[in-house]
Amino acid sequence: MTNWRKAMEVFNTHVGGVASAHNDARTQLEAFKNQRQSVSHLLQAQGREMEVAYRTRLTVTLDVTRFLLKQGLPFRGHDESLNSSNKGNFLELIEWYTQRNDEVAKTMNENAPGNNQMKSPTVQKDLTQACAAEVTNVILNDIKDNIFSLMVDECRDISVKEQMGVVLRYVNKYGCVIERFLAIVHVSDTSAISLKKAIDELFAKHKLSLSRLRGQGYDGASNMRGEYNGLKALILKENSYARYVHCFAHQLQLVVVAVAKSNRIVSDFFQYVTMIVNITVLENVYDDGTNDDNSGIATSLIDKMESYEFVFVMHLMKSLLGITNELSLALQQKDQNIVLAVSLIKTMKVRLQKLREEGWENFLDVVNKFYSNHMIPVPNMEENMRTRGRSRRNGQMITNFHHYRVEIFYQVLDMMVQEMSNRFSESSTEVLTCIACLDPKDSFSQFDIGKLLHLAELYPEDFSLTDRAILEDQLETYIQNVRGEFSMIEDLGSLAKKMVETGKNTIFPLVYRLIELALVLPVATASVERVFSAMKIIKTDLRNRMGDEWMNDSLVVYIEKDIFATIENEQILQHFQQMSTRRIQLSPLVCMSRSDADGSSIKK
């Protein structure tokens, strides 16, 4: 204890009074520590201010990028120098934005570091790529591991580069049939091998499995549908369940073309129509008479237009093209399904047959009324007419009635029905015959358990032996359960959505799996054709040097703008930050996308 008291006395002596050396050293140390704290605080505050300014700058750049992408407008200007009167859409919009927002103005141009303006072409392309990547992620998350179909077509862009458009068709978690643009890929040539290689690389990039493919839809080109070396055949070698469907809309077009070429009178009609369209202001040319050549052509065409045969064929083709136009528009709907498409084709055949058997009198009356209204004499149908060709040389004569009714009306309609049967042979295939049994029309009148069990046998990848053993009982219960409740449903697409709404897709999962297989089969490649229409808007004569990646990213956002509208800025900004090392880092904000992370915004 004595030693401790002595130690405390020594310690107190060392500390001394308030003005002692020890207390002075302690005071200076605390002051130094406070100074370090103030410097640290100052640096942190300055860092936060820089980040806020950077975020503001980057958000403005993204807002402008979003606007230009959505409208499909070019970014760059011909002259982007400081003295230019038009620096291009991107820089001009940035300037417009800055002039109208004081907070933005504080962070832009001279108020921003020279090496961090966030307006360079590289930043523009990186932001566009981030936008496209986020849109694609929503689509891929929506598909997940579900089955899907592939639709492909190729077209040359304005710079004569071969581009392959790829669209995926699938059924989302709401039971809606969805067709989404995945990518446009530059290919060295349009051979089946080159297209297949490009598809494999695209699938690998997006982690899509070819084994989940259940359908492929192309036009009728040999490189696509070739039996041995076409793209269809190459894919079937790896996945025999990827059923090929020749684009129904393309086949319908071929029907009309075949009829127009096969009948001489109809073929002549379309040639005259082309000439009439090309020579505008016919009556002015005819009345003027200053140009003998044009006047003679105009006179001949006006005479032809006023002939009974021309008007007769015009009304006939108007009727036929009116019927085919209804079918064409229906086939091009994104949510169209193959069961309904086959049903529409059958309906069209019935309409054509009815027109042939019962429509002659009414049709002739319409044509004659048209002539009477324009005060043009109608020929006597019982009189003989002058004929061309062998019959005329042999002295054979036919009546006007026979010519118009048999050689034009009947012949064209018969040819139309025959071409429809030849072109749409898919409707009689084994798979579609079975699929038709799922049709809910007329209270499931076509429902056939035997055929549906056979359909499951055709897809062993989707229905194991155990599944097929359970399926029969499930089909029996399903039809008893839904026949009354879903009696008002008329098509397979509506049935799928209703099953999801009522939870019956989980009660009858194997039946719903059959419905999904039917719905993913492609009907028409109209969605791919729309991609090429959009490509002509994005890549124009003035933008013919646009790179492939830049064009693809722009198209993804432009075409799938409904998905793009659901993606928050913060998602895109964070994606942009992670693409490469940035001078300033962004602290992640709590960001809830307008769509769920799993892509639930994609609901029709």
Secondary structure, DSSP 8 states (H G I E B T S, - for coil): -HHHHHHHHHHHHHH-STTSHHHHHHHHHHHHHHHHHHHHHHHHHHHHHHHHHHHHHHHHHHHHHHHHHHHT-----S--STT-S---HHHHHHHHHHHT-HHHHTTSGGGS-TT--S-SHHHHHHHHHHHHHHHHHHHHHHHTT--EEEEEEEEE-TTS-EEEEEEEEEE-TTS-EEEEEEEEEE-S---HHHHHHHHHHHHHHTT--GGGEEEEEE-S-HHHH-TTTSHHHHHHHH-TT-EEEE-HHHHHHHHHHHHHHHSHHHHHHHHHHHHHHHS--HHHHHHH---HHHHHHHHHHHHHHTSHHHHHHHHHHHHHHHHHHHHHHHHT-TT--HHHHHHHHHHHHHHHHHHHHH-HHHHHHHHHHHHHHTT-----TTSEE---SHHHHTT--EEHHHIIIIIIIIHHHHHHHHHHHHHTGGGGSHHHHHHGGG--HHHHTT--HHHHHHHHHT-TTTS-HHHHHHHHHHHHHHHHHHHHHTTT--SHHHHHHHHHHHTHHHHSHHHHHHHHHHHHS----HHHHHHHHHHHHHS-GGGTT--HHHHHHHHHHHHTHHHHTTS-HHHHHHHHHHHS--SS---------SS-TT-TT---
